[in-house]
């Protein structure tokens, strides 16, 4: 019972953070809301029993990736975004779309009897299980993903390096 | 199993004790630092308040509380106020999973000397410390001052960079012990080789990891020689330039609490935690209860004191890095070294099993 209450509280924080992320006009507030969303998601994972995923969620997403987001916002000193009132399409189609979508999901979940909800602490999420899955059952996809990430890093390095300075270094060296 | 009421009561008592001890330790680390650096520089350090200046932390605390809390104009107020709180909250949170000794029995209740024993304890500490950088980064940004901003930028880049080397250096220890739980890692380090060398991880082939950890930890806590975020000769005081009174004190507390957390981790992971440093622990079986409870805490505290002293010693000895040297050191030296250590450790463990 206590677990369910905590789960619901953090679920609410998560949704509120996501809404706040869209509503805020200053990028740093949006970034902080995203951090709140990720941190509360980590708590949800923890409550479901996926403790390793929860820890990684905090370390990687909240602790590293979002630090870089905040870093870039600080570096560019991005100010308050421009407000445009032109996007009426979003209001006319977007809001009813979201409502219909969530109603559909709720209807499917409520009417179908074979969708059992996951119990608190039911997911097999301890580090040993995850390690077995990653390094034994799904080793090939894991390695291919790592190569993909490496290619992305190399692409970023190429994009970030100034071609003029490289040519100058070649001429001098 | 304990009942829910007893569990809550015991947890609250443990939390209060841990926080009081931690904050006292923070206050007296500041005193120790001023005293030791003073003697290293041929001065006396604090002497006026109490014998040997021992009441200086109280005087400092009263001063921080009573000084005017200035909020400069043009700061971004919500984050300017929240930033020191974020820093100090995350610095104090990680103590929750750090064990300080064996279990104790008191009034018929047996409880481990740790606020909570989670089996991913090490990852929790890493996660919480990685969130601590927001306090510094947001303080730098929301102050709306160029020195603060530069300090905040330096801090976030430096802490993200060194976190990688720090995390990788810990993986070797995890592989050797086969667990993420800090208590299991310490338990695996009991006993001796050949009768006199303790089975600490540093003697189990993790000495390279220990030095990587030590250097990365100095950078993570923004201490000399890596205190670029608050380099006073370049940036006035870095990210906390615009802060005064209690808000400034919160950053100070966060820095010293982080130092203590890092020292706790170092002694738990590499130096055998609360195990007796010399000789066999067999005599402890027959010792009275109180000795069995207190002595491990004493050994643990001794190691932490050693680390704090090392921090201060290095502060009194080394000059500050240049920023490009700092980044090159982290990425081109510590990072590859940590990966090499990880691969070698994994190979050795795999060949042994």
Interface residues (C-beta under 8 A of the other chain):
Chain A: X28 X32 X35 X39 X42 X51 X52 X55 X56 X58 X59 X62 X63 X64 X67 X68 X70 X71 X73 X74 X75 X77 X126 X127
Chain B: X79 X118 X119 X120 X123 X124 X126 X127 X128 X130 X131 X133 X134 X137 X138 X140 X141 X149 X152 X153 X156 X157 X159 X160 X163 X167 X180
